[in-house]
């Protein structure tokens, strides 16, 4: 996939190893923000952290895909809605890669405990030719952790 771009830590209490561990073990959706002509949009998507990038899937004609084609700069947050409040947020550069979607979807099912023979998985795979993988790299990440305050 070309040049490998690592993560850049901006600030926060976590070192790179802690951030990598969090991204690999936390199974909550990523909140992905993309820009539009009038206002930004935030969308929740399943994600996978691999090769120093965040990977997601969406329909090729979705609003988020259209916005990322026009402007690949995006923001993201991965954090729980319940205490202890902690997580990561940052920015990155999105690349839409249609051929990767067919291999990525089953990995996302496994990560989010979706049975590969479930109705949802069957439906998503039936339209995989309309899916596109989103690779977000050039990650600049900030962490926060309010565990000690709670």
N, CA, C and O of each residue as an XYZ file, in Angstrom:
600
protein
N       0.803     -1.194      0.000
C       0.000      0.000      0.000
C       0.847      1.260      0.000
O       0.333      2.323      0.348
N       2.057      1.199     -0.355
C       2.878      2.392     -0.393
C       3.611      2.632      0.902
O       3.841      1.712      1.687
N       3.977      3.889      1.117
C       4.753      4.291      2.286
C       3.970      4.065      3.574
O       2.789      4.402      3.664
N       4.633      3.499      4.555
C       4.007      3.270      5.858
C       4.179      4.526      6.711
O       5.292      5.005      6.927
N       3.070      5.035      7.180
C       3.069      6.239      7.993
C       2.671      5.853      9.408
O       1.580      5.322      9.615
N       3.517      6.103     10.369
C       3.224      5.748     11.752
C       2.290      6.727     12.415
O       1.727      7.611     11.769
N       2.131      6.559     13.718
C       1.297      7.485     14.447
C       2.162      8.537     15.105
O       3.306      8.284     15.483
N       1.601      9.700     15.229
C       2.248     10.802     15.916
C       1.429     11.108     17.161
O       0.225     11.349     17.074
N       2.081     11.099     18.317
C       1.398     11.428     19.567
C       1.439     12.934     19.758
O       2.506     13.546     19.715
N       0.273     13.524     19.968
C       0.196     14.963     20.202
C       0.287     15.282     21.682
O       1.098     16.110     22.096
N      -0.542     14.626     22.478
C      -0.557     14.896     23.915
C      -1.360     13.808     24.606
O      -1.933     12.931     23.960
N      -1.391     13.881     25.918
C      -2.186     12.955     26.704
C      -1.325     12.079     27.590
O      -0.100     12.067     27.471
N      -1.975     11.346     28.481
C      -1.250     10.551     29.467
C      -0.684      9.232     28.933
O       0.181      8.634     29.572
N      -1.160      8.771     27.773
C      -0.763      7.454     27.290
C       0.419      7.539     26.348
O       0.523      8.456     25.534
N       1.319      6.553     26.473
C       2.418      6.442     25.520
C       1.937      5.658     24.294
O       0.793      5.204     24.249
N       2.804      5.506     23.320
C       2.421      4.847     22.069
C       1.977      3.406     22.296
O       1.016      2.955     21.672
N       2.653      2.681     23.170
C       2.270      1.286     23.437
C       0.856      1.208     24.007
O       0.088      0.331     23.614
N       0.500      2.098     24.918
C      -0.838      2.110     25.519
C      -1.890      2.463     24.470
O      -2.973      1.877     24.465
N      -1.593      3.398     23.593
C      -2.532      3.773     22.538
C      -2.745      2.601     21.580
O      -3.881      2.294     21.217
N      -1.674      1.957     21.175
C      -1.796      0.794     20.289
C      -2.632     -0.299     20.941
O      -3.488     -0.897     20.290
N      -2.391     -0.561     22.211
C      -3.155     -1.579     22.926
C      -4.635     -1.204     22.961
O      -5.496     -2.048     22.711
N      -4.928      0.040     23.266
C      -6.312      0.518     23.321
C      -6.994      0.340     21.958
O      -8.114     -0.166     21.888
N      -6.327      0.751     20.885
C      -6.916      0.646     19.549
C      -7.146     -0.804     19.139
O      -8.101     -1.105     18.423
N      -6.279     -1.697     19.589
C      -6.409     -3.110     19.230
C      -7.447     -3.850     20.063
O      -8.018     -4.833     19.589
N      -7.706     -3.410     21.280
C      -8.583     -4.176     22.168
C      -9.955     -3.552     22.394
O     -10.861     -4.235     22.871
N     -10.131     -2.303     22.075
C     -11.405     -1.630     22.296
C     -12.343     -1.897     21.128
O     -12.020     -1.584     19.982
N     -13.490     -2.468     21.413
C     -14.454     -2.825     20.360
C     -15.698     -1.963     20.428
O     -16.810     -2.455     20.620
N     -15.491     -0.686     20.270
C     -16.592      0.257     20.138
C     -16.393      0.961     18.802
O     -15.264      1.028     18.317
N     -17.436      1.478     18.202
C     -17.269      2.138     16.909
C     -16.420      3.403     17.002
O     -16.354      4.064     18.038
N     -15.790      3.707     15.906
C     -15.068      4.967     15.755
C     -16.090      6.029     15.351
O     -17.006      5.752     14.576
N     -15.935      7.214     15.866
C     -16.736      8.355     15.410
C     -15.843      9.107     14.430
O     -14.835      9.699     14.815
N     -16.224      9.075     13.175
C     -15.420      9.644     12.099
C     -16.060     10.929     11.609
O     -17.231     10.937     11.228
N     -15.301     12.015     11.615
C     -15.809     13.318     11.177
C     -15.209     13.676      9.819
O     -13.994     13.634      9.626
N     -16.079     14.022      8.898
C     -15.641     14.456      7.574
C     -16.230     15.827      7.295
O     -17.242     16.203      7.888
N     -15.593     16.590      6.380
C     -16.104     17.923      6.090
C     -17.058     17.918      4.919
O     -17.005     17.055      4.043
N     -17.915     18.887      4.931
C     -18.861     19.080      3.838
C     -18.854     20.530      3.411
O     -18.104     21.341      3.954
N     -19.675     20.852      2.454
C     -19.731     22.230      1.970
C     -20.282     23.177      3.023
O     -19.861     24.332      3.098
N     -21.214     22.704      3.834
C     -21.852     23.563      4.821
C     -21.341     23.282      6.229
O     -21.042     24.211      6.979
N     -21.238     22.004      6.590
C     -20.863     21.665      7.960
C     -20.208     20.286      8.013
O     -20.355     19.489      7.086
N     -19.490     20.010      9.093
C     -18.916     18.674      9.245
C     -20.000     17.653      9.596
O     -21.094     18.013     10.032
N     -19.678     16.391      9.400
C     -20.590     15.306      9.731
C     -19.811     14.277     10.547
O     -18.650     13.998     10.247
N     -20.438     13.716     11.572
C     -19.838     12.661     12.375
C     -20.638     11.393     12.137
O     -21.865     11.396     12.230
N     -19.942     10.313     11.832
C     -20.589      9.029     11.582
C     -19.873      7.947     12.372
O     -18.644      7.944     12.449
N     -20.627      7.034     12.956
C     -20.047      5.912     13.687
C     -19.878      4.721     12.756
O     -20.808      4.339     12.045
N     -18.687      4.140     12.767
C     -18.376      2.991     11.922
C     -17.571      1.973     12.727
O     -16.855      2.334     13.660
N     -17.694      0.712     12.360
C     -16.798     -0.297     12.926
C     -15.403     -0.002     12.422
O     -15.234      0.485     11.305
N     -14.399     -0.292     13.238
C     -13.025     -0.055     12.798
C     -12.120     -1.217     13.199
O     -12.446     -2.035     14.060
N     -10.985     -1.247     12.539
C      -9.907     -2.189     12.827
C      -8.612     -1.390     12.758
O      -8.415     -0.608     11.827
N      -7.731     -1.579     13.732
C      -6.422     -0.935     13.703
C      -5.419     -1.943     13.166
O      -5.218     -2.998     13.768
N      -4.790     -1.631     12.045
C      -3.835     -2.544     11.413
C      -2.842     -1.731     10.591
O      -3.220     -0.778      9.910
N      -1.580     -2.111     10.659
C      -0.534     -1.472      9.856
C      -0.495      0.042     10.092
O      -0.366      0.829      9.155
N      -0.611      0.427     11.369
C      -0.583      1.838     11.759
C      -1.674      2.677     11.107
O      -1.501      3.877     10.897
N      -2.796      2.042     10.787
C      -3.920      2.753     10.176
C      -5.222      2.257     10.792
O      -5.302      1.139     11.300
N      -6.229      3.105     10.737
C      -7.587      2.736     11.129
C      -8.336      2.379      9.849
O      -8.325      3.139      8.881
N      -8.991      1.210      9.851
C      -9.711      0.715      8.682
C     -11.201      0.636      8.986
O     -11.589      0.181     10.062
N     -12.035      1.073      8.055
C     -13.491      0.992      8.171
C     -14.042      0.580      6.803
O     -13.315      0.567      5.810
N     -15.321      0.247      6.764
C     -16.025     -0.025      5.501
C     -17.300      0.800      5.458
O     -17.913      1.083      6.487
N     -17.682      1.176      4.261
C     -18.942      1.871      4.042
C     -19.359      1.662      2.598
O     -18.560      1.210      1.779
N     -20.587      1.982      2.285
C     -21.045      1.915      0.905
C     -20.304      2.974      0.085
O     -20.088      4.091      0.554
N     -19.925      2.621     -1.120
C     -19.159      3.525     -1.982
C     -19.899      4.821     -2.270
O     -19.273      5.858     -2.490
N     -21.225      4.770     -2.271
C     -21.999      5.984     -2.557
C     -22.549      6.659     -1.300
O     -23.414      7.530     -1.396
N     -22.056      6.267     -0.125
C     -22.515      6.887      1.125
C     -22.042      8.337      1.214
O     -21.103      8.747      0.532
N     -22.712      9.091      2.064
C     -22.349     10.496      2.253
C     -20.904     10.608      2.743
O     -20.150     11.446      2.249
N     -20.511      9.771      3.708
C     -19.151      9.864      4.232
C     -18.124      9.547      3.141
O     -17.089     10.210      3.071
N     -18.384      8.561      2.297
C     -17.457      8.240      1.205
C     -17.349      9.413      0.223
O     -16.254      9.768     -0.213
N     -18.478      9.997     -0.110
C     -18.468     11.148     -1.032
C     -17.676     12.311     -0.431
O     -16.895     12.961     -1.126
N     -17.879     12.569      0.860
C     -17.163     13.672      1.515
C     -15.658     13.399      1.578
O     -14.852     14.302      1.356
N     -15.278     12.146      1.883
C     -13.859     11.828      1.978
C     -13.165     11.846      0.614
O     -11.967     12.117      0.533
N     -13.903     11.561     -0.448
C     -13.320     11.684     -1.791
C     -12.994     13.148     -2.094
O     -11.969     13.447     -2.706
N     -13.861     14.046     -1.667
C     -13.640     15.482     -1.916
C     -12.553     16.055     -1.018
O     -11.751     16.887     -1.442
N     -12.541     15.592      0.240
C     -11.555     16.093      1.198
C     -11.159     14.931      2.114
O     -11.930     14.564      3.001
N      -9.985     14.351      1.919
C      -9.581     13.179      2.693
C      -9.167     13.471      4.138
O      -8.928     12.542      4.909
N      -9.081     14.741      4.509
C      -8.750     15.081      5.897
C      -9.950     14.764      6.779
O     -11.080     15.134      6.462
N      -9.698     14.085      7.874
C     -10.810     13.712      8.757
C     -10.355     13.752     10.211
O      -9.162     13.776     10.513
N     -11.332     13.757     11.087
C     -11.099     13.670     12.522
C     -11.775     12.415     13.041
O     -12.674     11.878     12.394
N     -11.348     11.944     14.204
C     -11.951     10.744     14.764
C     -11.857     10.760     16.282
O     -11.044     11.468     16.876
N     -12.723      9.951     16.885
C     -12.672      9.716     18.323
C     -13.088      8.277     18.577
O     -14.027      7.768     17.965
N     -12.378      7.632     19.487
C     -12.726      6.285     19.927
C     -12.729      6.333     21.443
O     -11.680      6.362     22.088
N     -13.952      6.342     22.004
C     -14.101      6.437     23.450
C     -15.466      5.897     23.837
O     -16.423      5.969     23.066
N     -15.538      5.359     25.039
C     -16.796      4.814     25.539
C     -17.697      5.933     26.062
O     -17.227      7.015     26.414
N     -18.977      5.654     26.104
C     -19.956      6.609     26.614
C     -20.227      6.412     28.097
O     -21.082      7.087     28.671
N     -19.501      5.487     28.718
C     -19.715      5.193     30.130
C     -18.389      5.307     30.875
O     -17.326      5.124     30.282
N     -18.446      5.607     32.172
C     -17.223      5.689     32.968
C     -16.492      4.350     33.002
O     -17.139      3.308     32.888
N     -15.206      4.340     33.152
C     -14.352      5.522     33.253
C     -14.127      6.138     31.872
O     -13.860      5.431     30.900
N     -14.236      7.444     31.804
C     -14.092      8.138     30.535
C     -12.616      8.193     30.153
O     -11.778      8.739     30.869
N     -12.342      7.611     29.008
C     -10.971      7.587     28.474
C     -11.052      7.244     26.999
O     -12.057      6.717     26.521
N      -9.988      7.547     26.291
C      -9.982      7.217     24.877
C      -8.945      7.986     24.102
O      -8.018      8.572     24.663
N      -9.126      7.970     22.786
C      -8.220      8.681     21.885
C      -9.048      9.469     20.881
O     -10.178      9.106     20.552
N      -8.463     10.538     20.413
C      -9.044     11.308     19.322
C      -7.893     11.840     18.495
O      -6.749     11.891     18.946
N      -8.217     12.233     17.285
C      -7.150     12.759     16.452
C      -7.606     13.067     15.048
O      -8.795     13.207     14.761
N      -6.614     13.169     14.183
C      -6.856     13.468     12.778
C      -6.085     12.468     11.927
O      -5.159     11.804     12.392
N      -6.491     12.382     10.682
C      -5.814     11.496      9.746
C      -6.191     11.836      8.321
O      -6.934     12.780      8.053
N      -5.656     11.041      7.423
C      -5.885     11.207      5.991
C      -6.541      9.930      5.479
O      -5.964      8.848      5.593
N      -7.743     10.047      4.913
C      -8.519      8.882      4.472
C      -8.249      8.551      3.006
O      -8.140      9.433      2.155
N      -8.145      7.255      2.746
C      -7.989      6.730      1.388
C      -9.105      5.717      1.183
O      -9.281      4.831      2.019
N      -9.861      5.821      0.100
C     -10.920      4.872     -0.198
C     -10.385      3.825     -1.152
O      -9.884      4.151     -2.229
N     -10.494      2.550     -0.752
C      -9.883      1.455     -1.500
C     -10.922      0.353     -1.676
O     -11.084     -0.491     -0.795
N     -11.611      0.353     -2.782
C     -12.700     -0.600     -3.016
C     -12.257     -2.064     -2.948
O     -12.953     -2.861     -2.320
N     -11.141     -2.456     -3.560
C     -10.780     -3.876     -3.543
C     -10.515     -4.462     -2.154
O     -10.561     -5.681     -1.988
N     -10.244     -3.637     -1.176
C      -9.952     -4.116      0.178
C     -11.217     -4.448      0.977
O     -11.131     -5.135      1.995
N     -12.377     -3.980      0.540
C     -13.609     -4.148      1.315
C     -13.976     -5.614      1.526
O     -14.381     -5.993      2.625
N     -13.843     -6.441      0.497
C     -14.241     -7.851      0.605
C     -13.430     -8.595      1.664
O     -13.969     -9.475      2.335
N     -12.178     -8.270      1.827
C     -11.359     -8.900      2.856
C     -11.535     -8.269      4.227
O     -11.354     -8.931      5.249
N     -11.887     -6.996      4.250
C     -12.017     -6.280      5.514
C     -13.324     -6.601      6.244
O     -13.326     -6.726      7.469
N     -14.419     -6.733      5.524
C     -15.707     -6.969      6.181
C     -15.687     -8.183      7.117
O     -16.127     -8.052      8.260
N     -15.199     -9.359      6.692
C     -15.159    -10.496      7.620
C     -14.300    -10.229      8.862
O     -14.614    -10.730      9.942
N     -13.241     -9.460      8.728
C     -12.411     -9.109      9.888
C     -13.194     -8.215     10.855
O     -13.074     -8.351     12.073
N     -13.988     -7.310     10.305
C     -14.824     -6.450     11.156
C     -15.910     -7.268     11.860
O     -16.212     -7.022     13.028
N     -16.496     -8.238     11.155
C     -17.490     -9.120     11.789
C     -16.866     -9.825     12.985
O     -17.455     -9.873     14.065
N     -15.677    -10.370     12.787
C     -15.007    -11.096     13.869
C     -14.703    -10.161     15.039
O     -14.952    -10.502     16.195
N     -14.175     -9.002     14.736
C     -13.809     -8.040     15.780
C     -15.019     -7.624     16.622
O     -14.909     -7.471     17.838
N     -16.169     -7.443     15.971
C     -17.372     -6.985     16.667
C     -18.342     -8.135     17.002
O     -19.525     -7.911     17.258
N     -17.821     -9.341     16.992
C     -18.578    -10.547     17.382
C     -19.882    -10.712     16.601
O     -20.924    -11.033     17.173
N     -19.810    -10.491     15.298
C     -20.948    -10.704     14.405
C     -20.729    -12.053     13.721
O     -19.738    -12.230     13.012
N     -21.616    -12.979     13.921
C     -21.497    -14.293     13.305
C     -21.490    -14.157     11.783
O     -22.309    -13.434     11.216
N     -20.571    -14.848     11.133
C     -20.451    -14.740      9.678
C     -21.667    -15.288      8.946
O     -21.863    -14.987      7.769
N     -22.500    -16.099      9.632
C     -23.714    -16.601      8.995
C     -24.971    -15.889      9.514
O     -26.089    -16.345      9.274
N     -24.783    -14.776     10.225
C     -25.926    -14.008     10.712
C     -26.616    -13.297      9.550
O     -26.056    -13.157      8.463
N     -27.827    -12.858      9.807
C     -28.581    -12.130      8.788
C     -27.855    -10.842      8.398
O     -27.815    -10.486      7.221
N     -27.284    -10.145      9.376
C     -26.564     -8.901      9.095
C     -25.338     -9.160      8.221
O     -25.137     -8.475      7.218
N     -24.525    -10.138      8.591
C     -23.321    -10.439      7.810
C     -23.678    -10.884      6.394
O     -23.042    -10.463      5.427
N     -24.690    -11.729      6.278
C     -25.122    -12.199      4.955
C     -25.573    -11.031      4.093
O     -25.239    -10.956      2.910
N     -26.337    -10.119      4.692
C     -26.814     -8.959      3.949
C     -25.655     -8.057      3.518
O     -25.596     -7.632      2.365
N     -24.730     -7.765      4.445
C     -23.597     -6.901      4.096
C     -22.719     -7.539      3.017
O     -22.269     -6.856      2.097
N     -22.477     -8.834      3.127
C     -21.649     -9.510      2.129
C     -22.345     -9.612      0.778
O     -21.678     -9.690     -0.253
N     -23.675     -9.615      0.768
C     -24.407     -9.694     -0.504
C     -24.222     -8.434     -1.346
O     -24.472     -8.443     -2.551
N     -23.787     -7.364     -0.713
C     -23.574     -6.115     -1.443
C     -22.140     -5.611     -1.323
O     -21.881     -4.411     -1.415
N     -21.208     -6.551     -1.114
C     -19.805     -6.179     -0.919
C     -19.220     -5.479     -2.150
O     -18.275     -4.699     -2.027
N     -19.773     -5.749     -3.324
C     -19.273     -5.079     -4.528
C     -19.605     -3.589     -4.523
O     -19.088     -2.836     -5.349
N     -20.462     -3.161     -3.602
C     -20.803     -1.742     -3.468
C     -20.107     -1.098     -2.265
O     -20.300      0.085     -1.986
N     -19.296     -1.892     -1.556
C     -18.580     -1.396     -0.372
C     -17.209     -0.855     -0.766
O     -16.649     -1.217     -1.801
N     -16.696      0.006      0.073
C     -15.349      0.536     -0.089
C     -14.683      0.523      1.290
O     -15.308      0.856      2.297
N     -13.417      0.136      1.317
C     -12.655      0.217      2.565
C     -12.133      1.642      2.708
O     -11.773      2.290      1.725
N     -12.098      2.109      3.940
C     -11.514      3.416      4.253
C     -10.266      3.141      5.081
O     -10.348      2.542      6.153
N      -9.125      3.572      4.590
C      -7.872      3.471      5.344
C      -7.516      4.876      5.805
O      -7.358      5.783      4.988
N      -7.391      5.055      7.122
C      -7.035      6.359      7.675
C      -5.629      6.246      8.233
O      -5.390      5.508      9.188
N      -4.708      6.971      7.642
C      -3.326      6.963      8.115
C      -2.872      8.391      8.387
O      -3.698      9.301      8.453
N      -1.584      8.593      8.544
C      -1.056      9.887      8.988
C      -1.748     10.291     10.294
O      -2.152     11.441     10.463
N      -1.877      9.338     11.205
C      -2.621      9.548     12.448
C      -1.865     10.465     13.405
O      -0.689     10.251     13.701
N      -2.553     11.468     13.868
C      -2.054     12.361     14.922
C      -3.036     12.207     16.075
O      -4.205     12.575     15.956
N      -2.558     11.660     17.195
C      -3.456     11.187     18.252
C      -3.202     11.873     19.589
O      -2.064     12.107     19.998
N      -4.312     12.184     20.247
C      -4.314     12.671     21.624
C      -5.080     11.649     22.462
O      -6.122     11.147     22.040
N      -4.564     11.348     23.637
C      -5.280     10.436     24.543
C      -5.770     11.212     25.756
O      -5.266     12.290     26.068
N      -6.757     10.646     26.430
C      -7.195     11.181     27.717
C      -7.686     10.013     28.556
O      -8.138      8.996     28.029
N      -7.591     10.174     29.861
C      -8.000      9.112     30.777
C      -8.379      9.731     32.116
O      -7.518     10.185     32.870
N      -9.679      9.743     32.403
C     -10.181     10.317     33.648
C     -10.470      9.245     34.688
O     -11.202      9.498     35.645
N      -9.907      8.051     34.516
C     -10.148      6.932     35.453
C      -9.859      7.313     36.883
O     -10.634      6.967     37.775
N      -8.777      8.010     37.131
C      -8.393      8.359     38.490
C      -9.347      9.347     39.144
O      -9.402      9.428     40.371
N     -10.091     10.091     38.355
C     -11.023     11.088     38.884
C     -12.386     10.489     39.213
O     -13.206     11.129     39.872
N     -12.628      9.272     38.760
C     -13.987      8.720     38.866
C     -14.116      7.744     39.996
O     -15.195      7.194     40.216
